Amino acid sequence: MRKSTQSRLLTAAALALAVSLPAVPATAGPAALAAASVGPVGIQWQVSVDYEKLTLTVSGPGGLILRRELGAGAAFDAIGDNGKPLPDGAYTYELIAMPKLDRETRRALAAARQSGDNSIVEKLRAEGKLPSTPMVQSGSFRIAGGTIMPDDARERSGGHGTAPAKAGPKPVTAADQVIPDDLIVQGSECVGLDCVNNESFGFDTIRLKENNTRIKFDDTSTGTGFPANDWQLTANDSASGGSSKFSIEDITGSKVPFTVTAGAATNSIFVDSTGRVGLRTSTPVLDLHVNTSNTPAIRLEQNNSGGFTAQTWDIAGNEANFFVRDVTGGSRLPFRIRPGAPTSSVDISSDGDVGIGTASPSNSLHVLRSDGTSKVFVQETNGTATARELMELRNNGSPILILKDSGRTERWSFGLNAANFVIDEQGHAGTELVFTPAGSMTISGTLTQGSSRDIKTDFAALDPKEVLSRVSALPVSQWSYKTEDGVRHVGPMAEDFHQAFGLGADDKHIAPGDQAGVALAAVQGLNQVVQEKDKEIAELKSRLEALEKVVQSLAQDKR
């Protein structure tokens, strides 16, 4: 049955540990972080420190990068999910152990991160609650013909590896030569067990020639204050399956601060005459110049070996954008700049003001454009339709929003005055509009409602006398709003008004226009009644005048 992809990757990680640990000093100190052995069913490895989580990163042929969290004591084989061995070639690894921390230590670390006080971390290390150095170990291994090169095979010093295996350098019968004076060699020099008579040096001045080439700087200083650290230049590992590389080793500190592996590209690191550093370029134009054919990038990786939560960021750029990638957070891109963005698209001044399109922002946020496109747009695209707060202005005092036409003198403010919302033209005395939390509105001028025939539809005639009749029956009383303190008003209740006339959106509110319209219709109805009464009175008056004439005529006849 085929193995899973994870099993294949973990196999490579375990093999890295098995092959390299005995041969390469651990970066955490002289003691190895883990020990491993090759068995008939795979690789068995054990970590020698107490840890909470173990992370292994393996770099293989063709830019292969594998990263997994591992458990101690597990066994793995070298077969992938495709039934084939992992590719041949050189592999390097880095093993990181996250220390076990109690709750108090975690809280102290969080406090140190929040305050920026690094002395807290140093104190935790001094108390033994944190490791004195990160628990990190690195090394290398090789796969050849689908087989892991075993770590117990060591290449002995000898002529081209042909000498019998012995526990040290080939014995030399000649006595050592001690020259108690300067030695000048007017020619080339070959050092090593594989040097031969009539060596062809070419342009070499000094040549080291054997199967283990090292130059060690053994400082014998003993005086107080004198540096005495030992260093070594190392070419290639000694173990079978080890790495073909050139290293500078800190022998005294059991560390390898610098390594170049075989196959590294020309100009992998290039320092020009001005001190500028080029990565993959011999012509750096700035202090650090990264040159590659696809998305040059810098990775900022905080591992968890120091007790803090692991977090990885990438800073990179290509023809599509310059971006910051949150690798730990799912490789999201929280910050991006597209090619062609104008100068000062985002500009932060020395006092912290942020300019959008301006290099001299005059406020905390200053948006400037000169092509007629200045606009601030806030959009929420959640699929659930609901009310949401999209903007909030908060101040220790009354927040104010200003609207200003640069071609005019008026300056309108929208904001709060105590608990009230106000609209105020700041150049004029008084406040133009006030809304109270109770819903009351006060304006300093005329309230004008739209009433043009052009904005209306569905016209219907009214019987003014009918309206007058309903108004006559409409209860009108004096009252106060519950939210007001003793302020008296007069008018109908919305429920009665809606029942009588069927006007408005509901029976809880009365539109001022509706109330005025009903009053006008009632006046018209009253006018009709008055006119009818006037006509009736005129008729009665005419009849009265006629009767009076009859009476006068009868009175004269009696005389």
Kinemage of the C-alpha trace (Angstrom):
@kinemage 1
@onewidth
@group {chain A} dominant
@subgroup {mainchain}
@vectorlist {calphas} color= white
{ca met a 1} P 0.000 0.000 0.000
{ca arg a 2} L 1.306 3.455 -0.893
{ca lys a 3} L 2.468 5.774 1.829
{ca ser a 4} L 0.855 9.185 2.279
{ca thr a 5} L 2.550 12.394 1.180
{ca gln a 6} L 3.037 13.353 4.810
{ca ser a 7} L 4.785 10.058 5.498
{ca arg a 8} L 7.143 10.690 2.586
{ca leu a 9} L 8.034 14.172 3.820
{ca leu a 10} L 8.447 13.062 7.407
{ca thr a 11} L 10.701 10.282 6.184
{ca ala a 12} L 13.055 12.805 4.637
{ca ala a 13} L 13.047 14.794 7.868
{ca ala a 14} L 13.847 11.762 9.959
{ca leu a 15} L 16.592 10.659 7.600
{ca ala a 16} L 18.189 14.064 7.887
{ca leu a 17} L 18.417 13.642 11.604
{ca ala a 18} L 19.774 10.137 11.357
{ca val a 19} L 22.599 10.900 8.954
{ca ser a 20} L 23.817 14.263 10.100
{ca leu a 21} L 23.505 14.639 13.844
{ca pro a 22} L 26.711 12.826 14.841
{ca ala a 23} L 28.790 14.779 12.314
{ca val a 24} L 27.594 18.365 12.670
{ca pro a 25} L 27.758 20.446 15.859
{ca ala a 26} L 24.400 21.730 17.079
{ca thr a 27} L 23.780 25.444 16.940
{ca ala a 28} L 22.217 25.278 20.397
{ca gly a 29} L 25.589 24.401 21.937
{ca pro a 30} L 28.064 21.549 22.159
{ca ala a 31} L 25.386 18.999 23.101
{ca ala a 32} L 23.357 17.532 20.224
{ca leu a 33} L 19.636 18.255 20.252
{ca ala a 34} L 18.732 14.763 19.033
{ca ala a 35} L 20.302 11.386 18.267
{ca ala a 36} L 19.101 8.998 15.585
{ca ser a 37} L 19.850 5.567 14.153
{ca val a 38} L 19.113 3.723 10.920
{ca gly a 39} L 17.149 0.508 11.362
{ca pro a 40} L 15.679 -2.153 9.066
{ca val a 41} L 12.265 -0.423 8.974
{ca gly a 42} L 13.494 3.127 8.670
{ca ile a 43} L 14.943 5.815 10.917
{ca gln a 44} L 14.506 5.984 14.679
{ca trp a 45} L 15.439 9.251 16.414
{ca gln a 46} L 15.269 10.626 19.930
{ca val a 47} L 15.422 14.242 21.128
{ca ser a 48} L 17.616 14.744 24.176
{ca val a 49} L 15.834 17.851 25.546
{ca asp a 50} L 12.406 18.421 27.037
{ca tyr a 51} L 10.245 20.109 24.422
{ca glu a 52} L 6.627 20.918 23.611
{ca lys a 53} L 6.787 20.845 19.825
{ca leu a 54} L 9.446 19.854 17.309
{ca thr a 55} L 9.630 21.464 13.869
{ca leu a 56} L 11.845 20.133 11.097
{ca thr a 57} L 12.602 21.943 7.837
{ca val a 58} L 14.339 20.028 5.048
{ca ser a 59} L 15.781 21.520 1.858
{ca gly a 60} L 16.330 19.105 -1.011
{ca pro a 61} L 17.217 18.962 -4.714
{ca gly a 62} L 15.488 21.309 -7.134
{ca gly a 63} L 14.491 23.794 -4.457
{ca leu a 64} L 12.440 21.202 -2.549
{ca ile a 65} L 11.372 22.541 0.871
{ca leu a 66} L 9.621 20.301 3.401
{ca arg a 67} L 8.403 21.460 6.817
{ca arg a 68} L 6.615 19.331 9.373
{ca glu a 69} L 5.932 19.044 13.090
{ca leu a 70} L 7.290 15.751 14.377
{ca gly a 71} L 7.033 13.472 17.379
{ca ala a 72} L 9.910 11.678 19.105
{ca gly a 73} L 10.484 7.948 18.754
{ca ala a 74} L 8.785 7.542 15.362
{ca ala a 75} L 10.110 5.329 12.571
{ca phe a 76} L 9.962 6.197 8.868
{ca asp a 77} L 10.960 4.605 5.560
{ca ala a 78} L 12.243 6.284 2.421
{ca ile a 79} L 9.360 5.454 0.064
{ca gly a 80} L 7.023 8.180 -1.092
{ca asp a 81} L 3.339 7.993 -1.976
{ca asn a 82} L 4.262 7.259 -5.588
{ca gly a 83} L 6.074 4.079 -4.560
{ca lys a 84} L 9.448 5.561 -5.489
{ca pro a 85} L 12.309 6.726 -3.278
{ca leu a 86} L 12.936 10.367 -2.609
{ca pro a 87} L 15.107 12.027 -5.283
{ca asp a 88} L 18.842 11.576 -5.130
{ca gly a 89} L 20.954 14.490 -4.065
{ca ala a 90} L 22.117 16.557 -1.132
{ca tyr a 91} L 19.709 17.559 1.631
{ca thr a 92} L 20.070 20.005 4.496
{ca tyr a 93} L 17.850 20.305 7.540
{ca glu a 94} L 17.094 22.557 10.495
{ca leu a 95} L 15.531 21.132 13.641
{ca ile a 96} L 13.820 23.527 16.077
{ca ala a 97} L 12.472 22.512 19.486
{ca met a 98} L 9.879 24.669 21.242
{ca pro a 99} L 10.553 24.582 25.002
{ca lys a 100} L 7.887 23.550 27.476
{ca leu a 101} L 6.711 26.634 29.370
{ca asp a 102} L 4.465 26.989 32.398
{ca arg a 103} L 1.579 29.462 32.463
{ca glu a 104} L 3.492 32.021 34.530
{ca thr a 105} L 6.382 32.052 32.052
{ca arg a 106} L 4.010 32.451 29.099
{ca arg a 107} L 2.375 35.426 30.791
{ca ala a 108} L 5.786 36.966 31.484
{ca leu a 109} L 6.755 36.539 27.821
{ca ala a 110} L 3.495 38.160 26.710
{ca ala a 111} L 4.150 41.075 29.072
{ca ala a 112} L 7.698 41.433 27.722
{ca arg a 113} L 6.402 41.519 24.143
{ca gln a 114} L 3.754 44.095 25.068
{ca ser a 115} L 6.132 46.407 26.930
{ca gly a 116} L 9.203 45.812 24.779
{ca asp a 117} L 11.230 45.110 27.951
{ca asn a 118} L 13.840 42.554 26.893
{ca ser a 119} L 15.212 42.362 30.442
{ca ile a 120} L 12.215 40.176 31.338
{ca val a 121} L 13.363 37.592 28.793
{ca glu a 122} L 16.939 37.726 30.116
{ca lys a 123} L 15.645 37.226 33.651
{ca leu a 124} L 13.623 34.178 32.594
{ca arg a 125} L 16.741 32.724 30.965
{ca ala a 126} L 18.808 33.394 34.070
{ca glu a 127} L 16.166 31.617 36.178
{ca gly a 128} L 16.259 28.606 33.855
{ca lys a 129} L 12.632 29.075 32.750
{ca leu a 130} L 13.783 29.685 29.184
{ca pro a 131} L 16.716 28.013 27.388
{ca ser a 132} L 19.835 30.174 27.382
{ca thr a 133} L 20.020 29.829 23.592
{ca pro a 134} L 17.430 28.714 21.022
{ca met a 135} L 17.152 24.935 20.739
{ca val a 136} L 18.122 24.685 17.081
{ca gln a 137} L 20.213 22.089 15.268
{ca ser a 138} L 21.194 21.904 11.611
{ca gly a 139} L 22.955 19.418 9.400
{ca ser a 140} L 22.929 17.616 6.070
{ca phe a 141} L 22.574 14.211 4.448
{ca arg a 142} L 22.626 12.646 0.996
{ca ile a 143} L 20.462 10.149 -0.861
{ca ala a 144} L 22.165 8.138 -3.622
{ca gly a 145} L 20.357 5.569 -5.768
{ca gly a 146} L 17.352 5.810 -3.498
{ca thr a 147} L 19.502 4.808 -0.535
{ca ile a 148} L 20.362 6.847 2.509
{ca met a 149} L 24.101 7.077 2.989
{ca pro a 150} L 24.723 5.580 6.448
{ca asp a 151} L 26.251 7.868 9.048
{ca asp a 152} L 28.642 5.272 10.494
{ca ala a 153} L 30.918 5.354 7.420
{ca arg a 154} L 33.755 7.841 7.897
{ca glu a 155} L 36.367 8.589 5.273
{ca arg a 156} L 39.857 8.026 6.666
{ca ser a 157} L 42.788 10.210 5.845
{ca gly a 158} L 44.858 8.505 3.190
{ca gly a 159} L 46.059 8.511 -0.436
{ca his a 160} L 42.867 9.031 -2.480
{ca gly a 161} L 40.983 6.891 0.000
{ca thr a 162} L 42.913 3.786 -1.028
{ca ala a 163} L 44.702 3.231 2.272
{ca pro a 164} L 43.353 0.638 4.720
{ca ala a 165} L 40.801 2.014 7.169
{ca lys a 166} L 42.621 3.189 10.303
{ca ala a 167} L 41.666 5.219 13.320
{ca gly a 168} L 43.645 8.268 12.283
{ca pro a 169} L 46.089 9.734 9.762
{ca lys a 170} L 48.431 7.424 7.880
{ca pro a 171} L 51.605 6.873 9.969
{ca val a 172} L 54.655 8.743 8.681
{ca thr a 173} L 58.048 7.224 9.381
{ca ala a 174} L 60.014 10.444 8.891
{ca ala a 175} L 60.457 12.624 11.945
{ca asp a 176} L 58.623 15.910 12.170
{ca gln a 177} L 60.607 18.861 10.940
{ca val a 178} L 60.806 21.831 13.280
{ca ile a 179} L 62.176 25.028 11.750
{ca pro a 180} L 62.992 27.554 14.479
{ca asp a 181} L 63.115 30.419 11.992
{ca asp a 182} L 61.171 31.999 9.155
{ca leu a 183} L 60.431 29.708 6.212
{ca ile a 184} L 60.348 31.128 2.723
{ca val a 185} L 59.155 28.909 -0.125
{ca gln a 186} L 59.896 30.431 -3.522
{ca gly a 187} L 57.320 28.325 -5.305
{ca ser a 188} L 54.099 26.513 -4.551
{ca glu a 189} L 53.346 24.377 -1.526
{ca cys a 190} L 51.252 21.209 -1.266
{ca val a 191} L 50.090 19.938 2.130
{ca gly a 192} L 48.301 16.639 2.622
{ca leu a 193} L 48.740 12.911 2.415
{ca asp a 194} L 47.871 12.824 -1.291
{ca cys a 195} L 50.599 15.280 -2.418
{ca val a 196} L 53.036 13.642 -4.852
{ca asn a 197} L 56.459 14.366 -6.217
{ca asn a 198} L 56.387 16.712 -9.224
{ca glu a 199} L 52.931 17.975 -8.236
{ca ser a 200} L 51.436 20.076 -11.010
{ca phe a 201} L 50.398 23.281 -9.238
{ca gly a 202} L 49.140 25.378 -12.124
{ca phe a 203} L 48.522 28.783 -10.540
{ca asp a 204} L 48.046 27.375 -7.032
{ca thr a 205} L 50.337 28.873 -4.402
{ca ile a 206} L 49.170 26.700 -1.492
{ca arg a 207} L 47.280 23.456 -2.026
{ca leu a 208} L 45.626 21.177 0.547
{ca lys a 209} L 45.309 17.708 -0.941
{ca glu a 210} L 43.701 14.750 0.768
{ca asn a 211} L 40.203 13.491 1.512
{ca asn a 212} L 39.727 15.627 4.656
{ca thr a 213} L 40.912 19.207 4.150
{ca arg a 214} L 40.846 21.577 7.092
{ca ile a 215} L 42.707 24.707 8.172
{ca lys a 216} L 42.518 25.248 11.895
{ca phe a 217} L 43.414 28.450 13.739
{ca asp a 218} L 44.474 27.232 17.189
{ca asp a 219} L 44.977 30.300 19.384
{ca thr a 220} L 47.192 29.439 22.361
{ca ser a 221} L 46.786 32.797 24.121
{ca thr a 222} L 46.708 32.444 27.894
{ca gly a 223} L 47.091 36.033 29.068
{ca thr a 224} L 44.182 37.721 30.802
{ca gly a 225} L 41.965 39.624 28.357
{ca phe a 226} L 43.540 38.167 25.231
{ca pro a 227} L 41.126 36.495 22.764
{ca ala a 228} L 41.777 32.759 22.442
{ca asn a 229} L 38.859 31.400 20.411
{ca asp a 230} L 39.769 28.627 17.927
{ca trp a 231} L 38.437 28.730 14.347
{ca gln a 232} L 38.518 26.365 11.403
{ca leu a 233} L 38.033 26.486 7.637
{ca thr a 234} L 36.345 23.241 6.631
{ca ala a 235} L 35.848 21.860 3.134
{ca asn a 236} L 33.173 19.138 3.004
{ca asp a 237} L 31.834 16.835 5.723
{ca ser a 238} L 33.824 13.745 6.683
{ca ala a 239} L 30.841 11.427 7.040
{ca ser a 240} L 29.425 9.360 4.197
{ca gly a 241} L 26.336 11.151 2.933
{ca gly a 242} L 27.554 14.445 4.362
{ca ser a 243} L 27.410 17.775 2.649
{ca ser a 244} L 29.769 19.114 0.009
{ca lys a 245} L 30.284 22.571 1.437
{ca phe a 246} L 32.727 25.173 2.669
{ca ser a 247} L 32.318 26.363 6.241
{ca ile a 248} L 33.819 28.667 8.808
{ca glu a 249} L 33.513 26.919 12.152
{ca asp a 250} L 33.704 28.364 15.653
{ca ile a 251} L 35.575 25.428 17.184
{ca thr a 252} L 35.531 26.776 20.726
{ca gly a 253} L 31.826 27.586 20.606
{ca ser a 254} L 30.839 24.450 18.642
{ca lys a 255} L 29.014 26.548 16.064
{ca val a 256} L 29.084 26.915 12.288
{ca pro a 257} L 28.265 30.577 11.567
{ca phe a 258} L 28.989 30.468 7.821
{ca thr a 259} L 28.427 27.768 5.190
{ca val a 260} L 28.353 27.672 1.391
{ca thr a 261} L 27.102 24.424 -0.115
{ca ala a 262} L 28.299 23.004 -3.411
{ca gly a 263} L 26.179 24.079 -6.353
{ca ala a 264} L 25.515 27.563 -5.016
{ca ala a 265} L 25.018 29.939 -7.930
{ca thr a 266} L 27.731 32.297 -9.127
{ca asn a 267} L 27.586 35.560 -7.164
{ca ser a 268} L 25.333 34.016 -4.534
{ca ile a 269} L 26.918 36.594 -2.215
{ca phe a 270} L 28.907 39.440 -3.788
{ca val a 271} L 30.361 42.457 -1.976
{ca asp a 272} L 31.555 45.271 -4.222
{ca ser a 273} L 34.270 47.840 -3.525
{ca thr a 274} L 31.820 50.185 -1.784
{ca gly a 275} L 30.522 47.524 0.598
{ca arg a 276} L 27.262 46.960 -1.255
{ca val a 277} L 26.045 43.359 -1.034
{ca gly a 278} L 24.569 41.549 -4.015
{ca leu a 279} L 22.596 38.301 -3.726
{ca arg a 280} L 22.856 36.524 -7.104
{ca thr a 281} L 24.319 39.652 -8.737
{ca ser a 282} L 27.852 41.022 -9.139
{ca thr a 283} L 26.615 44.569 -9.704
{ca pro a 284} L 24.684 45.589 -6.596
{ca val a 285} L 23.332 49.127 -6.933
{ca leu a 286} L 22.200 49.566 -3.324
{ca asp a 287} L 23.460 48.431 0.098
{ca leu a 288} L 21.576 45.131 -0.360
{ca his a 289} L 20.530 43.999 -3.825
{ca val a 290} L 18.515 40.795 -4.335
{ca asn a 291} L 18.390 39.637 -7.968
{ca thr a 292} L 16.428 36.644 -9.242
{ca ser a 293} L 14.196 35.736 -12.174
{ca asn a 294} L 10.982 35.283 -10.190
{ca thr a 295} L 9.724 37.258 -7.169
{ca pro a 296} L 12.806 38.260 -5.134
{ca ala a 297} L 11.831 38.066 -1.483
{ca ile a 298} L 13.024 38.273 2.098
{ca arg a 299} L 11.607 35.956 4.772
{ca leu a 300} L 11.311 37.104 8.389
{ca glu a 301} L 10.737 33.998 10.485
{ca gln a 302} L 10.347 33.942 14.248
{ca asn a 303} L 10.592 30.324 15.357
{ca asn a 304} L 9.187 29.060 18.640
{ca ser a 305} L 12.498 27.940 20.187
{ca gly a 306} L 12.608 31.055 22.388
{ca gly a 307} L 9.146 30.551 23.856
{ca phe a 308} L 7.317 33.092 21.685
{ca thr a 309} L 4.645 31.977 19.203
{ca ala a 310} L 6.080 31.149 15.786
{ca gln a 311} L 5.279 33.712 13.067
{ca thr a 312} L 6.570 34.061 9.522
{ca trp a 313} L 6.368 37.091 7.213
{ca asp a 314} L 7.574 37.492 3.623
{ca ile a 315} L 8.471 40.792 1.979
{ca ala a 316} L 8.569 40.393 -1.793
{ca gly a 317} L 7.966 42.013 -5.146
{ca asn a 318} L 7.374 41.144 -8.779
{ca glu a 319} L 5.764 42.578 -11.922
{ca ala a 320} L 2.307 42.318 -10.303
{ca asn a 321} L 2.896 43.914 -6.918
{ca phe a 322} L 5.105 44.620 -3.924
{ca phe a 323} L 3.605 42.836 -0.956
{ca val a 324} L 3.881 41.623 2.608
{ca arg a 325} L 2.731 38.025 3.050
{ca asp a 326} L 1.471 36.594 6.354
{ca val a 327} L 2.745 33.064 5.802
{ca thr a 328} L 1.578 31.774 9.189
{ca gly a 329} L -1.878 33.252 8.640
{ca gly a 330} L -2.562 31.310 5.459
{ca ser a 331} L -0.281 33.302 3.120
{ca arg a 332} L -2.654 36.262 3.073
{ca leu a 333} L -1.383 39.557 1.607
{ca pro a 334} L -2.395 42.304 4.069
{ca phe a 335} L -0.274 44.945 2.308
{ca arg a 336} L 0.182 45.393 -1.453
{ca ile a 337} L 1.431 48.126 -3.797
{ca arg a 338} L 0.771 47.839 -7.528
{ca pro a 339} L 3.289 48.983 -10.146
{ca gly a 340} L 2.530 52.482 -11.389
{ca ala a 341} L 1.122 53.745 -8.091
{ca pro a 342} L 1.776 57.527 -7.965
{ca thr a 343} L 4.336 59.161 -5.696
{ca ser a 344} L 3.114 59.550 -2.114
{ca ser a 345} L 0.207 57.165 -2.629
{ca val a 346} L 0.692 56.588 1.110
{ca asp a 347} L 2.957 59.109 2.843
{ca ile a 348} L 3.552 59.348 6.611
{ca ser a 349} L 4.975 62.656 7.788
{ca ser a 350} L 7.383 63.138 10.676
{ca asp a 351} L 4.526 63.993 13.056
{ca gly a 352} L 2.596 60.833 12.158
{ca asp a 353} L 0.094 62.427 9.757
{ca val a 354} L -0.851 60.115 6.877
{ca gly a 355} L -1.141 61.492 3.362
{ca ile a 356} L -3.002 59.705 0.573
{ca gly a 357} L -1.702 61.327 -2.596
{ca thr a 358} L 0.206 64.081 -0.791
{ca ala a 359} L 3.715 64.333 0.651
{ca ser a 360} L 2.704 67.049 3.131
{ca pro a 361} L -0.445 65.911 4.948
{ca ser a 362} L -1.973 68.639 7.097
{ca asn a 363} L -4.140 66.352 9.222
{ca ser a 364} L -4.056 62.878 10.727
{ca leu a 365} L -5.457 61.587 7.418
{ca his a 366} L -5.204 63.802 4.350
{ca val a 367} L -6.567 62.594 0.985
{ca leu a 368} L -5.499 64.690 -2.014
{ca arg a 369} L -6.033 64.323 -5.748
{ca ser a 370} L -6.156 66.852 -8.572
{ca asp a 371} L -7.914 64.864 -11.300
{ca gly a 372} L -11.447 65.033 -9.935
{ca thr a 373} L -11.414 61.502 -8.508
{ca ser a 374} L -10.954 62.178 -4.769
{ca lys a 375} L -13.396 59.964 -2.926
{ca val a 376} L -13.636 57.950 0.267
{ca phe a 377} L -15.646 54.743 -0.163
{ca val a 378} L -16.529 52.349 2.654
{ca gln a 379} L -18.074 49.074 1.485
{ca glu a 380} L -19.161 45.908 3.298
{ca thr a 381} L -19.844 42.928 1.004
{ca asn a 382} L -21.098 40.366 3.512
{ca gly a 383} L -23.865 38.291 1.965
{ca thr a 384} L -26.191 38.840 4.944
{ca ala a 385} L -28.271 41.987 4.552
{ca thr a 386} L -28.402 43.782 7.910
{ca ala a 387} L -27.742 47.162 9.466
{ca arg a 388} L -24.041 47.722 10.231
{ca glu a 389} L -21.944 50.541 11.595
{ca leu a 390} L -19.586 51.570 8.770
{ca met a 391} L -18.133 54.737 10.273
{ca glu a 392} L -17.815 56.176 13.768
{ca leu a 393} L -16.384 59.517 14.892
{ca arg a 394} L -15.464 59.523 18.584
{ca asn a 395} L -13.963 62.359 20.609
{ca asn a 396} L -13.369 63.250 24.240
{ca gly a 397} L -15.842 66.066 23.719
{ca ser a 398} L -18.139 66.935 20.828
{ca pro a 399} L -17.058 65.345 17.494
{ca ile a 400} L -17.544 67.604 14.460
{ca leu a 401} L -17.491 66.939 10.699
{ca ile a 402} L -16.737 69.975 8.507
{ca leu a 403} L -17.928 70.568 4.917
{ca lys a 404} L -16.223 73.428 3.047
{ca asp a 405} L -16.380 74.645 -0.538
{ca ser a 406} L -12.926 76.125 -1.199
{ca gly a 407} L -14.548 78.757 -3.451
{ca arg a 408} L -16.904 80.069 -0.776
{ca thr a 409} L -16.677 81.433 2.761
{ca glu a 410} L -19.376 79.229 4.346
{ca arg a 411} L -18.146 76.458 6.613
{ca trp a 412} L -20.794 73.935 7.631
{ca ser a 413} L -20.314 71.655 10.613
{ca phe a 414} L -22.138 68.438 11.447
{ca gly a 415} L -21.617 67.245 14.961
{ca leu a 416} L -22.711 67.061 18.555
{ca asn a 417} L -23.410 69.825 21.046
{ca ala a 418} L -23.691 68.037 24.358
{ca ala a 419} L -26.296 65.322 23.671
{ca asn a 420} L -27.812 67.031 20.629
{ca phe a 421} L -26.975 66.588 16.956
{ca val a 422} L -26.494 69.968 15.292
{ca ile a 423} L -25.951 71.402 11.827
{ca asp a 424} L -24.308 74.801 12.016
{ca glu a 425} L -22.887 77.315 9.552
{ca gln a 426} L -20.035 78.540 11.681
{ca gly a 427} L -19.932 82.031 10.171
{ca his a 428} L -23.504 82.854 11.232
{ca ala a 429} L -24.892 83.484 14.702
{ca gly a 430} L -26.973 80.685 16.184
{ca thr a 431} L -27.407 77.085 15.219
{ca glu a 432} L -29.373 76.290 12.079
{ca leu a 433} L -30.683 72.865 13.139
{ca val a 434} L -30.818 70.885 16.391
{ca phe a 435} L -31.947 67.273 16.914
{ca thr a 436} L -32.428 66.123 20.507
{ca pro a 437} L -32.148 62.484 21.673
{ca ala a 438} L -35.923 62.664 22.292
{ca gly a 439} L -36.514 63.237 18.588
{ca ser a 440} L -37.340 66.948 18.780
{ca met a 441} L -36.097 69.127 15.932
{ca thr a 442} L -35.551 72.874 16.016
{ca ile a 443} L -34.605 74.976 12.998
{ca ser a 444} L -33.758 78.645 12.891
{ca gly a 445} L -35.481 79.300 9.557
{ca thr a 446} L -38.354 78.093 7.409
{ca leu a 447} L -39.294 74.438 6.967
{ca thr a 448} L -40.191 73.881 3.311
{ca gln a 449} L -41.559 70.566 2.029
{ca gly a 450} L -41.673 69.424 -1.564
{ca ser a 451} L -45.195 69.836 -2.934
{ca ser a 452} L -44.901 70.309 -6.680
{ca arg a 453} L -47.409 68.626 -8.935
{ca asp a 454} L -44.422 67.200 -10.806
{ca ile a 455} L -43.443 65.020 -7.866
{ca lys a 456} L -46.949 63.730 -7.121
{ca thr a 457} L -49.235 61.102 -8.600
{ca asp a 458} L -52.535 59.275 -8.046
{ca phe a 459} L -54.615 62.411 -7.500
{ca ala a 460} L -58.121 62.167 -5.974
{ca ala a 461} L -60.786 64.813 -5.261
{ca leu a 462} L -61.954 65.590 -1.717
{ca asp a 463} L -65.289 66.651 -0.336
{ca pro a 464} L -64.331 69.610 1.849
{ca lys a 465} L -67.582 69.408 3.805
{ca glu a 466} L -66.877 65.719 4.522
{ca val a 467} L -63.380 66.627 5.694
{ca leu a 468} L -64.901 69.354 7.862
{ca ser a 469} L -67.283 66.852 9.332
{ca arg a 470} L -64.449 64.485 10.220
{ca val a 471} L -62.351 67.319 11.629
{ca ser a 472} L -65.320 68.349 13.763
{ca ala a 473} L -65.445 64.817 15.144
{ca leu a 474} L -61.663 64.507 15.582
{ca pro a 475} L -60.562 64.623 19.249
{ca val a 476} L -58.081 67.438 19.818
{ca ser a 477} L -56.428 67.774 23.202
{ca gln a 478} L -53.562 69.401 25.053
{ca trp a 479} L -50.635 67.187 26.077
{ca ser a 480} L -46.860 66.796 26.665
{ca tyr a 481} L -44.306 64.358 25.263
{ca lys a 482} L -43.017 61.916 27.879
{ca thr a 483} L -39.460 62.900 26.939
{ca glu a 484} L -40.113 66.594 27.580
{ca asp a 485} L -40.293 68.261 30.946
{ca gly a 486} L -43.589 70.164 31.176
{ca val a 487} L -43.604 71.466 27.581
{ca arg a 488} L -47.266 71.639 26.407
{ca his a 489} L -48.588 70.967 22.912
{ca val a 490} L -52.029 70.770 21.281
{ca gly a 491} L -53.176 68.479 18.506
{ca pro a 492} L -54.826 65.178 17.607
{ca met a 493} L -53.510 61.708 18.349
{ca ala a 494} L -51.928 59.903 15.382
{ca glu a 495} L -54.207 56.910 15.902
{ca asp a 496} L -57.364 59.088 15.671
{ca phe a 497} L -55.990 61.076 12.725
{ca his a 498} L -55.108 57.913 10.780
{ca gln a 499} L -58.512 56.358 11.514
{ca ala a 500} L -60.337 59.497 10.417
{ca phe a 501} L -58.426 60.199 7.207
{ca gly a 502} L -56.253 57.115 6.395
{ca leu a 503} L -53.231 59.325 5.758
{ca gly a 504} L -49.538 58.741 6.483
{ca ala a 505} L -47.290 55.689 6.726
{ca asp a 506} L -48.788 54.382 9.955
{ca asp a 507} L -50.993 55.286 12.898
{ca lys a 508} L -48.088 56.443 15.071
{ca his a 509} L -47.028 59.557 13.157
{ca ile a 510} L -48.606 62.575 11.475
{ca ala a 511} L -46.880 64.315 8.580
{ca pro a 512} L -47.024 68.115 8.948
{ca gly a 513} L -48.176 68.392 5.319
{ca asp a 514} L -51.068 65.994 5.950
{ca gln a 515} L -52.193 67.908 9.009
{ca ala a 516} L -51.991 71.210 7.125
{ca gly a 517} L -53.816 69.719 4.123
{ca val a 518} L -56.668 68.444 6.307
{ca ala a 519} L -56.911 71.860 7.927
{ca leu a 520} L -57.054 73.573 4.503
{ca ala a 521} L -59.713 71.134 3.267
{ca ala a 522} L -61.700 71.730 6.452
{ca val a 523} L -61.439 75.494 5.902
{ca gln a 524} L -62.734 75.005 2.367
{ca gly a 525} L -65.590 72.903 3.744
{ca leu a 526} L -66.296 75.548 6.359
{ca asn a 527} L -66.245 78.187 3.623
{ca gln a 528} L -68.813 76.205 1.664
{ca val a 529} L -71.035 75.992 4.731
{ca val a 530} L -70.615 79.711 5.331
{ca gln a 531} L -71.492 80.488 1.702
{ca glu a 532} L -74.570 78.307 1.928
{ca lys a 533} L -75.575 80.053 5.143
{ca asp a 534} L -74.939 83.435 3.555
{ca lys a 535} L -77.232 82.488 0.646
{ca glu a 536} L -79.888 81.275 3.018
{ca ile a 537} L -79.592 84.446 5.076
{ca ala a 538} L -79.833 86.577 1.941
{ca glu a 539} L -82.990 84.743 0.899
{ca leu a 540} L -84.494 85.134 4.359
{ca lys a 541} L -83.526 88.789 4.387
{ca ser a 542} L -85.243 89.301 1.035
{ca arg a 543} L -88.374 87.576 2.286
{ca leu a 544} L -88.249 89.629 5.466
{ca glu a 545} L -87.981 92.840 3.488
{ca ala a 546} L -90.974 91.787 1.363
{ca leu a 547} L -93.047 91.039 4.488
{ca glu a 548} L -92.057 94.339 6.016
{ca lys a 549} L -93.365 96.150 2.922
{ca val a 550} L -96.664 94.237 3.110
{ca val a 551} L -97.048 95.100 6.752
{ca gln a 552} L -96.366 98.784 6.083
{ca ser a 553} L -98.904 98.792 3.252
{ca leu a 554} L -101.606 97.259 5.476
{ca ala a 555} L -100.896 99.764 8.216
{ca gln a 556} L -101.406 102.695 5.837
{ca asp a 557} L -104.679 101.298 4.561
{ca lys a 558} L -106.123 101.147 8.101
{ca arg a 559} L -105.527 104.808 8.524
